[in-house]
Amino acid sequence: MLKPADPDPGERPIGDLVRDLVDEAKAYARAELDVAKAIAAAKGKALIVPSILFGVAFVLMLAAVTALAVGIVIALAKFVGPLAAGVLGLLGFAAVGGGCGWYGYQRLRRDL
């Protein structure tokens, strides 16, 4: 009876090679994911202070616009009365805000 040929000691079965390839691919994918996470974390940490500063700036600018609106209404109240001054201030600021919103919408439609 014929004996099966002895495999070359340097050769490995294909199943082992494929398993090793899959394991190495998984390890590579995990390493790439870890690098991406580290980059995202570093960028996130770098954005914390500027984000806080922009938030504070927004709140202060909102307070400034509110103070301007109150000042305009108080100035108009001397001439037309407090209720009419409030309505005029509302209409004026609503017109400016609506105009800004409309212009932004038109630019968005044009650019997209």
Secondary structure, DSSP 8 states (H G I E B T S, - for coil): --------TT---HHHHHHHHHHHHHHHHHHHHHHHHHHHHHHHHHHHHHHHHHHHHHHHHHHHHHHHHHHHHHHHHHHH-HHHHHHHHHHHHHHHHHHHHHHHHHHHHHH-
